[in-house]
């Protein structure tokens, strides 16, 4: 979901996806699971301009991909 959102943003900004937000940054966001912009700012790989320009879009994408609370995920018991 984060990659789809990033790729859509890259099209909008007319930039290569890796320039706009590298995969390593997306991985840092996914590993940290920030719940708001302040927490997103705390992810080491994320730059302030990324939070300002499209932080909400990334958070929304991450939330939409997350399983509902209390739902077991594959391989996790």
PyMOL Python script that loads the backbone (N, CA, C, O; Angstrom):
from pymol import cmd

cmd.read_pdbstr("""\
ATOM      1  N   UNK A   1       0.829  -1.196   0.000  1.00  0.00           N
ATOM      2  CA  UNK A   1       0.000   0.000   0.000  1.00  0.00           C
ATOM      3  C   UNK A   1       0.871   1.256   0.000  1.00  0.00           C
ATOM      4  O   UNK A   1       0.559   2.233  -0.681  1.00  0.00           O
ATOM      5  N   UNK A   2       1.965   1.227   0.767  1.00  0.00           N
ATOM      6  CA  UNK A   2       2.859   2.385   0.796  1.00  0.00           C
ATOM      7  C   UNK A   2       3.507   2.612  -0.566  1.00  0.00           C
ATOM      8  O   UNK A   2       3.645   3.753  -1.006  1.00  0.00           O
ATOM      9  N   UNK A   3       3.899   1.542  -1.225  1.00  0.00           N
ATOM     10  CA  UNK A   3       4.515   1.685  -2.549  1.00  0.00           C
ATOM     11  C   UNK A   3       3.514   2.225  -3.564  1.00  0.00           C
ATOM     12  O   UNK A   3       3.859   3.068  -4.393  1.00  0.00           O
ATOM     13  N   UNK A   4       2.266   1.738  -3.500  1.00  0.00           N
ATOM     14  CA  UNK A   4       1.240   2.246  -4.431  1.00  0.00           C
ATOM     15  C   UNK A   4       1.035   3.740  -4.203  1.00  0.00           C
ATOM     16  O   UNK A   4       0.959   4.509  -5.162  1.00  0.00           O
ATOM     17  N   UNK A   5       0.945   4.155  -2.943  1.00  0.00           N
ATOM     18  CA  UNK A   5       0.751   5.579  -2.638  1.00  0.00           C
ATOM     19  C   UNK A   5       1.947   6.392  -3.119  1.00  0.00           C
ATOM     20  O   UNK A   5       1.781   7.452  -3.721  1.00  0.00           O
ATOM     21  N   UNK A   6       3.154   5.894  -2.852  1.00  0.00           N
ATOM     22  CA  UNK A   6       4.369   6.597  -3.282  1.00  0.00           C
ATOM     23  C   UNK A   6       4.424   6.715  -4.795  1.00  0.00           C
ATOM     24  O   UNK A   6       4.780   7.768  -5.323  1.00  0.00           O
ATOM     25  N   UNK A   7       4.073   5.634  -5.504  1.00  0.00           N
ATOM     26  CA  UNK A   7       4.115   5.661  -6.966  1.00  0.00           C
ATOM     27  C   UNK A   7       3.104   6.650  -7.538  1.00  0.00           C
ATOM     28  O   UNK A   7       3.386   7.335  -8.521  1.00  0.00           O
ATOM     29  N   UNK A   8       1.938   6.723  -6.927  1.00  0.00           N
ATOM     30  CA  UNK A   8       0.928   7.690  -7.352  1.00  0.00           C
ATOM     31  C   UNK A   8       1.423   9.116  -7.122  1.00  0.00           C
ATOM     32  O   UNK A   8       1.247   9.989  -7.971  1.00  0.00           O
ATOM     33  N   UNK A   9       2.038   9.337  -5.972  1.00  0.00           N
ATOM     34  CA  UNK A   9       2.605  10.660  -5.679  1.00  0.00           C
ATOM     35  C   UNK A   9       3.728  11.006  -6.650  1.00  0.00           C
ATOM     36  O   UNK A   9       3.844  12.150  -7.090  1.00  0.00           O
ATOM     37  N   UNK A  10       4.544  10.028  -6.978  1.00  0.00           N
ATOM     38  CA  UNK A  10       5.646  10.260  -7.917  1.00  0.00           C
ATOM     39  C   UNK A  10       5.104  10.699  -9.274  1.00  0.00           C
ATOM     40  O   UNK A  10       5.665  11.590  -9.913  1.00  0.00           O
ATOM     41  N   UNK A  11       4.019  10.077  -9.709  1.00  0.00           N
ATOM     42  CA  UNK A  11       3.389  10.503 -10.961  1.00  0.00           C
ATOM     43  C   UNK A  11       2.919  11.952 -10.862  1.00  0.00           C
ATOM     44  O   UNK A  11       3.121  12.749 -11.778  1.00  0.00           O
ATOM     45  N   UNK A  12       2.289  12.275  -9.734  1.00  0.00           N
ATOM     46  CA  UNK A  12       1.766  13.629  -9.542  1.00  0.00           C
ATOM     47  C   UNK A  12       2.889  14.668  -9.543  1.00  0.00           C
ATOM     48  O   UNK A  12       2.755  15.738 -10.136  1.00  0.00           O
ATOM     49  N   UNK A  13       3.995  14.343  -8.874  1.00  0.00           N
ATOM     50  CA  UNK A  13       5.124  15.275  -8.777  1.00  0.00           C
ATOM     51  C   UNK A  13       6.078  15.169  -9.955  1.00  0.00           C
ATOM     52  O   UNK A  13       7.019  15.954 -10.066  1.00  0.00           O
ATOM     53  N   UNK A  14       5.842  14.206 -10.835  1.00  0.00           N
ATOM     54  CA  UNK A  14       6.679  13.957 -12.005  1.00  0.00           C
ATOM     55  C   UNK A  14       8.130  13.693 -11.598  1.00  0.00           C
ATOM     56  O   UNK A  14       9.070  14.269 -12.146  1.00  0.00           O
ATOM     57  N   UNK A  15       8.275  12.796 -10.613  1.00  0.00           N
ATOM     58  CA  UNK A  15       9.585  12.364 -10.134  1.00  0.00           C
ATOM     59  C   UNK A  15       9.651  10.849 -10.163  1.00  0.00           C
ATOM     60  O   UNK A  15       8.625  10.171 -10.129  1.00  0.00           O
ATOM     61  N   UNK A  16      10.852  10.329 -10.223  1.00  0.00           N
ATOM     62  CA  UNK A  16      11.032   8.893 -10.088  1.00  0.00           C
ATOM     63  C   UNK A  16      10.633   8.492  -8.666  1.00  0.00           C
ATOM     64  O   UNK A  16      10.963   9.207  -7.720  1.00  0.00           O
ATOM     65  N   UNK A  17       9.937   7.374  -8.494  1.00  0.00           N
ATOM     66  CA  UNK A  17       9.498   6.956  -7.157  1.00  0.00           C
ATOM     67  C   UNK A  17      10.624   6.894  -6.136  1.00  0.00           C
ATOM     68  O   UNK A  17      10.447   7.310  -4.991  1.00  0.00           O
ATOM     69  N   UNK A  18      11.777   6.380  -6.538  1.00  0.00           N
ATOM     70  CA  UNK A  18      12.908   6.265  -5.618  1.00  0.00           C
ATOM     71  C   UNK A  18      13.498   7.603  -5.206  1.00  0.00           C
ATOM     72  O   UNK A  18      14.123   7.707  -4.150  1.00  0.00           O
ATOM     73  N   UNK A  19      13.308   8.612  -6.016  1.00  0.00           N
ATOM     74  CA  UNK A  19      13.767   9.958  -5.671  1.00  0.00           C
ATOM     75  C   UNK A  19      12.804  10.582  -4.674  1.00  0.00           C
ATOM     76  O   UNK A  19      13.225  11.219  -3.709  1.00  0.00           O
ATOM     77  N   UNK A  20      11.529  10.399  -4.905  1.00  0.00           N
ATOM     78  CA  UNK A  20      10.513  10.974  -4.036  1.00  0.00           C
ATOM     79  C   UNK A  20      10.556  10.351  -2.645  1.00  0.00           C
ATOM     80  O   UNK A  20      10.531  11.056  -1.636  1.00  0.00           O
ATOM     81  N   UNK A  21      10.621   9.027  -2.602  1.00  0.00           N
ATOM     82  CA  UNK A  21      10.610   8.318  -1.318  1.00  0.00           C
ATOM     83  C   UNK A  21      11.196   6.926  -1.551  1.00  0.00           C
ATOM     84  O   UNK A  21      10.488   6.029  -2.007  1.00  0.00           O
ATOM     85  N   UNK A  22      12.477   6.737  -1.246  1.00  0.00           N
ATOM     86  CA  UNK A  22      13.131   5.450  -1.505  1.00  0.00           C
ATOM     87  C   UNK A  22      12.478   4.287  -0.761  1.00  0.00           C
ATOM     88  O   UNK A  22      11.805   4.482   0.251  1.00  0.00           O
ATOM     89  N   UNK A  23      12.685   3.085  -1.272  1.00  0.00           N
ATOM     90  CA  UNK A  23      12.138   1.896  -0.628  1.00  0.00           C
ATOM     91  C   UNK A  23      12.576   1.777   0.823  1.00  0.00           C
ATOM     92  O   UNK A  23      11.792   1.338   1.665  1.00  0.00           O
ATOM     93  N   UNK A  24      13.801   2.156   1.131  1.00  0.00           N
ATOM     94  CA  UNK A  24      14.287   2.094   2.506  1.00  0.00           C
ATOM     95  C   UNK A  24      13.468   2.963   3.442  1.00  0.00           C
ATOM     96  O   UNK A  24      13.259   2.612   4.604  1.00  0.00           O
ATOM     97  N   UNK A  25      13.008   4.086   2.940  1.00  0.00           N
ATOM     98  CA  UNK A  25      12.157   4.974   3.738  1.00  0.00           C
ATOM     99  C   UNK A  25      10.799   4.313   3.973  1.00  0.00           C
ATOM    100  O   UNK A  25      10.272   4.342   5.085  1.00  0.00           O
ATOM    101  N   UNK A  26      10.241   3.720   2.926  1.00  0.00           N
ATOM    102  CA  UNK A  26       8.968   3.013   3.074  1.00  0.00           C
ATOM    103  C   UNK A  26       9.098   1.859   4.065  1.00  0.00           C
ATOM    104  O   UNK A  26       8.194   1.618   4.865  1.00  0.00           O
ATOM    105  N   UNK A  27      10.212   1.156   4.013  1.00  0.00           N
ATOM    106  CA  UNK A  27      10.440   0.054   4.949  1.00  0.00           C
ATOM    107  C   UNK A  27      10.532   0.564   6.384  1.00  0.00           C
ATOM    108  O   UNK A  27      10.021  -0.073   7.306  1.00  0.00           O
ATOM    109  N   UNK A  28      11.179   1.708   6.573  1.00  0.00           N
ATOM    110  CA  UNK A  28      11.258   2.304   7.902  1.00  0.00           C
ATOM    111  C   UNK A  28       9.888   2.682   8.437  1.00  0.00           C
ATOM    112  O   UNK A  28       9.598   2.498   9.619  1.00  0.00           O
ATOM    113  N   UNK A  29       9.054   3.208   7.562  1.00  0.00           N
ATOM    114  CA  UNK A  29       7.683   3.568   7.960  1.00  0.00           C
ATOM    115  C   UNK A  29       6.905   2.307   8.322  1.00  0.00           C
ATOM    116  O   UNK A  29       6.229   2.266   9.350  1.00  0.00           O
ATOM    117  N   UNK A  30       6.998   1.288   7.489  1.00  0.00           N
ATOM    118  CA  UNK A  30       6.260   0.049   7.742  1.00  0.00           C
ATOM    119  C   UNK A  30       6.723  -0.612   9.040  1.00  0.00           C
ATOM    120  O   UNK A  30       5.905  -1.149   9.786  1.00  0.00           O
ATOM    121  N   UNK A  31       8.011  -0.577   9.310  1.00  0.00           N
ATOM    122  CA  UNK A  31       8.540  -1.202  10.525  1.00  0.00           C
ATOM    123  C   UNK A  31       8.129  -0.444  11.779  1.00  0.00           C
ATOM    124  O   UNK A  31       7.910  -1.044  12.831  1.00  0.00           O
ATOM    125  N   UNK A  32       8.025   0.869  11.665  1.00  0.00           N
ATOM    126  CA  UNK A  32       7.720   1.712  12.819  1.00  0.00           C
ATOM    127  C   UNK A  32       6.222   1.838  13.069  1.00  0.00           C
ATOM    128  O   UNK A  32       5.791   1.993  14.211  1.00  0.00           O
ATOM    129  N   UNK A  33       5.428   1.772  11.999  1.00  0.00           N
ATOM    130  CA  UNK A  33       3.966   1.896  12.098  1.00  0.00           C
ATOM    131  C   UNK A  33       3.536   3.191  12.810  1.00  0.00           C
ATOM    132  O   UNK A  33       2.791   3.128  13.788  1.00  0.00           O
ATOM    133  N   UNK A  34       3.987   4.352  12.341  1.00  0.00           N
ATOM    134  CA  UNK A  34       3.561   5.605  12.980  1.00  0.00           C
ATOM    135  C   UNK A  34       2.060   5.809  12.838  1.00  0.00           C
ATOM    136  O   UNK A  34       1.465   5.435  11.828  1.00  0.00           O
ATOM    137  N   UNK A  35       1.458   6.400  13.849  1.00  0.00           N
ATOM    138  CA  UNK A  35       0.011   6.624  13.847  1.00  0.00           C
ATOM    139  C   UNK A  35      -0.379   8.057  13.533  1.00  0.00           C
ATOM    140  O   UNK A  35      -1.552   8.343  13.291  1.00  0.00           O
ATOM    141  N   UNK A  36       0.596   8.965  13.536  1.00  0.00           N
ATOM    142  CA  UNK A  36       0.303  10.367  13.254  1.00  0.00           C
ATOM    143  C   UNK A  36       1.547  11.029  12.677  1.00  0.00           C
ATOM    144  O   UNK A  36       2.610  10.414  12.596  1.00  0.00           O
ATOM    145  N   UNK A  37       1.401  12.287  12.278  1.00  0.00           N
ATOM    146  CA  UNK A  37       2.522  12.989  11.647  1.00  0.00           C
ATOM    147  C   UNK A  37       3.704  13.143  12.589  1.00  0.00           C
ATOM    148  O   UNK A  37       4.852  13.059  12.152  1.00  0.00           O
ATOM    149  N   UNK A  38       3.450  13.366  13.864  1.00  0.00           N
ATOM    150  CA  UNK A  38       4.545  13.521  14.826  1.00  0.00           C
ATOM    151  C   UNK A  38       5.368  12.240  14.898  1.00  0.00           C
ATOM    152  O   UNK A  38       6.598  12.291  14.909  1.00  0.00           O
ATOM    153  N   UNK A  39       4.707  11.110  14.946  1.00  0.00           N
ATOM    154  CA  UNK A  39       5.427   9.831  14.969  1.00  0.00           C
ATOM    155  C   UNK A  39       6.132   9.582  13.636  1.00  0.00           C
ATOM    156  O   UNK A  39       7.228   9.021  13.607  1.00  0.00           O
ATOM    157  N   UNK A  40       5.510   9.997  12.540  1.00  0.00           N
ATOM    158  CA  UNK A  40       6.146   9.855  11.229  1.00  0.00           C
ATOM    159  C   UNK A  40       7.432  10.666  11.175  1.00  0.00           C
ATOM    160  O   UNK A  40       8.427  10.217  10.606  1.00  0.00           O
ATOM    161  N   UNK A  41       7.419  11.863  11.766  1.00  0.00           N
ATOM    162  CA  UNK A  41       8.631  12.690  11.828  1.00  0.00           C
ATOM    163  C   UNK A  41       9.753  11.977  12.586  1.00  0.00           C
ATOM    164  O   UNK A  41      10.931  12.229  12.334  1.00  0.00           O
ATOM    165  N   UNK A  42       9.393  11.099  13.503  1.00  0.00           N
ATOM    166  CA  UNK A  42      10.377  10.387  14.306  1.00  0.00           C
ATOM    167  C   UNK A  42      11.012   9.199  13.612  1.00  0.00           C
ATOM    168  O   UNK A  42      11.954   8.611  14.145  1.00  0.00           O
ATOM    169  N   UNK A  43      10.523   8.830  12.441  1.00  0.00           N
ATOM    170  CA  UNK A  43      11.119   7.725  11.681  1.00  0.00           C
ATOM    171  C   UNK A  43      12.410   8.250  11.058  1.00  0.00           C
ATOM    172  O   UNK A  43      12.394   9.213  10.292  1.00  0.00           O
ATOM    173  N   UNK A  44      13.521   7.609  11.394  1.00  0.00           N
ATOM    174  CA  UNK A  44      14.841   8.114  10.998  1.00  0.00           C
ATOM    175  C   UNK A  44      14.983   8.362   9.497  1.00  0.00           C
ATOM    176  O   UNK A  44      15.634   9.324   9.088  1.00  0.00           O
ATOM    177  N   UNK A  45      14.392   7.519   8.691  1.00  0.00           N
ATOM    178  CA  UNK A  45      14.564   7.631   7.237  1.00  0.00           C
ATOM    179  C   UNK A  45      13.709   8.722   6.596  1.00  0.00           C
ATOM    180  O   UNK A  45      13.946   9.092   5.446  1.00  0.00           O
ATOM    181  N   UNK A  46      12.738   9.232   7.306  1.00  0.00           N
ATOM    182  CA  UNK A  46      11.791  10.199   6.746  1.00  0.00           C
ATOM    183  C   UNK A  46      12.322  11.625   6.905  1.00  0.00           C
ATOM    184  O   UNK A  46      12.786  12.012   7.978  1.00  0.00           O
ATOM    185  N   UNK A  47      12.247  12.378   5.850  1.00  0.00           N
ATOM    186  CA  UNK A  47      12.687  13.776   5.859  1.00  0.00           C
ATOM    187  C   UNK A  47      11.505  14.691   6.164  1.00  0.00           C
ATOM    188  O   UNK A  47      10.357  14.339   5.894  1.00  0.00           O
ATOM    189  N   UNK A  48      11.787  15.862   6.723  1.00  0.00           N
ATOM    190  CA  UNK A  48      10.734  16.819   7.101  1.00  0.00           C
ATOM    191  C   UNK A  48       9.882  17.208   5.898  1.00  0.00           C
ATOM    192  O   UNK A  48       8.665  17.335   6.027  1.00  0.00           O
ATOM    193  N   UNK A  49      10.494  17.398   4.737  1.00  0.00           N
ATOM    194  CA  UNK A  49       9.724  17.805   3.559  1.00  0.00           C
ATOM    195  C   UNK A  49       8.757  16.710   3.133  1.00  0.00           C
ATOM    196  O   UNK A  49       7.678  17.003   2.617  1.00  0.00           O
ATOM    197  N   UNK A  50       9.136  15.438   3.345  1.00  0.00           N
ATOM    198  CA  UNK A  50       8.238  14.347   2.982  1.00  0.00           C
ATOM    199  C   UNK A  50       7.006  14.341   3.898  1.00  0.00           C
ATOM    200  O   UNK A  50       5.884  14.121   3.440  1.00  0.00           O
ATOM    201  N   UNK A  51       7.226  14.580   5.177  1.00  0.00           N
ATOM    202  CA  UNK A  51       6.105  14.656   6.124  1.00  0.00           C
ATOM    203  C   UNK A  51       5.188  15.802   5.719  1.00  0.00           C
ATOM    204  O   UNK A  51       3.967  15.643   5.678  1.00  0.00           O
ATOM    205  N   UNK A  52       5.771  16.943   5.422  1.00  0.00           N
ATOM    206  CA  UNK A  52       4.989  18.127   5.068  1.00  0.00           C
ATOM    207  C   UNK A  52       4.208  17.926   3.769  1.00  0.00           C
ATOM    208  O   UNK A  52       3.025  18.259   3.696  1.00  0.00           O
ATOM    209  N   UNK A  53       4.863  17.389   2.757  1.00  0.00           N
ATOM    210  CA  UNK A  53       4.247  17.286   1.427  1.00  0.00           C
ATOM    211  C   UNK A  53       3.246  16.144   1.298  1.00  0.00           C
ATOM    212  O   UNK A  53       2.201  16.314   0.669  1.00  0.00           O
ATOM    213  N   UNK A  54       3.542  14.990   1.877  1.00  0.00           N
ATOM    214  CA  UNK A  54       2.646  13.856   1.666  1.00  0.00           C
ATOM    215  C   UNK A  54       2.595  12.881   2.834  1.00  0.00           C
ATOM    216  O   UNK A  54       2.284  11.705   2.649  1.00  0.00           O
ATOM    217  N   UNK A  55       2.892  13.353   4.012  1.00  0.00           N
ATOM    218  CA  UNK A  55       2.842  12.496   5.190  1.00  0.00           C
ATOM    219  C   UNK A  55       1.472  11.891   5.429  1.00  0.00           C
ATOM    220  O   UNK A  55       1.360  10.697   5.707  1.00  0.00           O
ATOM    221  N   UNK A  56       0.433  12.699   5.326  1.00  0.00           N
ATOM    222  CA  UNK A  56      -0.932  12.186   5.545  1.00  0.00           C
ATOM    223  C   UNK A  56      -1.286  11.110   4.533  1.00  0.00           C
ATOM    224  O   UNK A  56      -1.964  10.140   4.872  1.00  0.00           O
ATOM    225  N   UNK A  57      -0.839  11.270   3.300  1.00  0.00           N
ATOM    226  CA  UNK A  57      -1.116  10.273   2.270  1.00  0.00           C
ATOM    227  C   UNK A  57      -0.467   8.941   2.623  1.00  0.00           C
ATOM    228  O   UNK A  57      -1.083   7.887   2.461  1.00  0.00           O
ATOM    229  N   UNK A  58       0.770   8.982   3.105  1.00  0.00           N
ATOM    230  CA  UNK A  58       1.451   7.750   3.497  1.00  0.00           C
ATOM    231  C   UNK A  58       0.774   7.104   4.703  1.00  0.00           C
ATOM    232  O   UNK A  58       0.609   5.885   4.744  1.00  0.00           O
ATOM    233  N   UNK A  59       0.384   7.911   5.679  1.00  0.00           N
ATOM    234  CA  UNK A  59      -0.297   7.366   6.855  1.00  0.00           C
ATOM    235  C   UNK A  59      -1.624   6.720   6.471  1.00  0.00           C
ATOM    236  O   UNK A  59      -1.966   5.647   6.970  1.00  0.00           O
ATOM    237  N   UNK A  60      -2.360   7.369   5.593  1.00  0.00           N
ATOM    238  CA  UNK A  60      -3.641   6.823   5.137  1.00  0.00           C
ATOM    239  C   UNK A  60      -3.431   5.497   4.414  1.00  0.00           C
ATOM    240  O   UNK A  60      -4.188   4.550   4.625  1.00  0.00           O
ATOM    241  N   UNK A  61      -2.420   5.424   3.571  1.00  0.00           N
ATOM    242  CA  UNK A  61      -2.127   4.181   2.853  1.00  0.00           C
ATOM    243  C   UNK A  61      -1.773   3.064   3.825  1.00  0.00           C
ATOM    244  O   UNK A  61      -2.217   1.927   3.667  1.00  0.00           O
ATOM    245  N   UNK A  62      -0.980   3.392   4.821  1.00  0.00           N
ATOM    246  CA  UNK A  62      -0.575   2.385   5.793  1.00  0.00           C
ATOM    247  C   UNK A  62      -1.772   1.895   6.602  1.00  0.00           C
ATOM    248  O   UNK A  62      -1.913   0.698   6.853  1.00  0.00           O
ATOM    249  N   UNK A  63      -2.623   2.817   7.005  1.00  0.00           N
ATOM    250  CA  UNK A  63      -3.818   2.441   7.767  1.00  0.00           C
ATOM    251  C   UNK A  63      -4.741   1.549   6.948  1.00  0.00           C
ATOM    252  O   UNK A  63      -5.323   0.604   7.479  1.00  0.00           O
ATOM    253  N   UNK A  64      -4.876   1.840   5.675  1.00  0.00           N
ATOM    254  CA  UNK A  64      -5.778   1.068   4.826  1.00  0.00           C
ATOM    255  C   UNK A  64      -5.276  -0.352   4.616  1.00  0.00           C
ATOM    256  O   UNK A  64      -6.068  -1.253   4.335  1.00  0.00           O
ATOM    257  N   UNK A  65      -3.972  -0.562   4.747  1.00  0.00           N
ATOM    258  CA  UNK A  65      -3.394  -1.885   4.547  1.00  0.00           C
ATOM    259  C   UNK A  65      -3.316  -2.688   5.836  1.00  0.00           C
ATOM    260  O   UNK A  65      -3.105  -3.900   5.799  1.00  0.00           O
ATOM    261  N   UNK A  66      -3.484  -2.025   6.975  1.00  0.00           N
ATOM    262  CA  UNK A  66      -3.362  -2.710   8.263  1.00  0.00           C
ATOM    263  C   UNK A  66      -4.592  -3.567   8.524  1.00  0.00           C
ATOM    264  O   UNK A  66      -5.714  -3.149   8.240  1.00  0.00           O
ATOM    265  N   UNK A  67      -4.386  -4.764   9.064  1.00  0.00           N
ATOM    266  CA  UNK A  67      -5.541  -5.591   9.419  1.00  0.00           C
ATOM    267  C   UNK A  67      -6.278  -4.967  10.601  1.00  0.00           C
ATOM    268  O   UNK A  67      -5.656  -4.292  11.422  1.00  0.00           O
ATOM    269  N   UNK A  68      -7.584  -5.177  10.703  1.00  0.00           N
ATOM    270  CA  UNK A  68      -8.335  -4.631  11.841  1.00  0.00           C
ATOM    271  C   UNK A  68      -7.757  -5.119  13.175  1.00  0.00           C
ATOM    272  O   UNK A  68      -7.252  -6.238  13.270  1.00  0.00           O
ATOM    273  N   UNK A  69      -7.836  -4.282  14.181  1.00  0.00           N
ATOM    274  CA  UNK A  69      -7.328  -4.638  15.505  1.00  0.00           C
ATOM    275  C   UNK A  69      -7.926  -5.949  15.965  1.00  0.00           C
ATOM    276  O   UNK A  69      -9.124  -6.188  15.812  1.00  0.00           O
ATOM    277  N   UNK A  70      -7.080  -6.801  16.534  1.00  0.00           N
ATOM    278  CA  UNK A  70      -7.533  -8.087  17.036  1.00  0.00           C
ATOM    279  C   UNK A  70      -7.585  -9.186  15.988  1.00  0.00           C
ATOM    280  O   UNK A  70      -7.934 -10.325  16.298  1.00  0.00           O
ATOM    281  N   UNK A  71      -7.242  -8.854  14.752  1.00  0.00           N
ATOM    282  CA  UNK A  71      -7.254  -9.836  13.673  1.00  0.00           C
ATOM    283  C   UNK A  71      -5.879 -10.463  13.565  1.00  0.00           C
ATOM    284  O   UNK A  71      -4.881  -9.754  13.439  1.00  0.00           O
ATOM    285  N   UNK A  72      -5.815 -11.777  13.612  1.00  0.00           N
ATOM    286  CA  UNK A  72      -4.542 -12.474  13.469  1.00  0.00           C
ATOM    287  C   UNK A  72      -4.073 -12.358  12.019  1.00  0.00           C
ATOM    288  O   UNK A  72      -4.883 -12.387  11.092  1.00  0.00           O
ATOM    289  N   UNK A  73      -2.763 -12.227  11.834  1.00  0.00           N
ATOM    290  CA  UNK A  73      -2.202 -12.191  10.489  1.00  0.00           C
ATOM    291  C   UNK A  73      -1.588 -13.538  10.171  1.00  0.00           C
ATOM    292  O   UNK A  73      -1.291 -14.324  11.071  1.00  0.00           O
ATOM    293  N   UNK A  74      -1.403 -13.796   8.913  1.00  0.00           N
ATOM    294  CA  UNK A  74      -0.865 -15.086   8.485  1.00  0.00           C
ATOM    295  C   UNK A  74       0.478 -15.359   9.159  1.00  0.00           C
ATOM    296  O   UNK A  74       1.365 -14.505   9.164  1.00  0.00           O
ATOM    297  N   UNK A  75       0.616 -16.533   9.716  1.00  0.00           N
ATOM    298  CA  UNK A  75       1.876 -16.913  10.328  1.00  0.00           C
ATOM    299  C   UNK A  75       2.073 -16.404  11.737  1.00  0.00           C
ATOM    300  O   UNK A  75       3.094 -16.685  12.364  1.00  0.00           O
ATOM    301  N   UNK A  76       1.115 -15.663  12.240  1.00  0.00           N
ATOM    302  CA  UNK A  76       1.209 -15.128  13.603  1.00  0.00           C
ATOM    303  C   UNK A  76       0.055 -15.675  14.412  1.00  0.00           C
ATOM    304  O   UNK A  76      -1.104 -15.558  14.012  1.00  0.00           O
ATOM    305  N   UNK A  77       0.374 -16.286  15.576  1.00  0.00           N
ATOM    306  CA  UNK A  77      -0.713 -16.810  16.388  1.00  0.00           C
ATOM    307  C   UNK A  77      -0.807 -16.109  17.721  1.00  0.00           C
ATOM    308  O   UNK A  77      -1.677 -16.435  18.530  1.00  0.00           O
TER     309      UNK A  77
END
""", "prot")
cmd.dss("prot")
cmd.show_as("cartoon", "prot")
cmd.util.cbc("prot")
cmd.orient("prot")
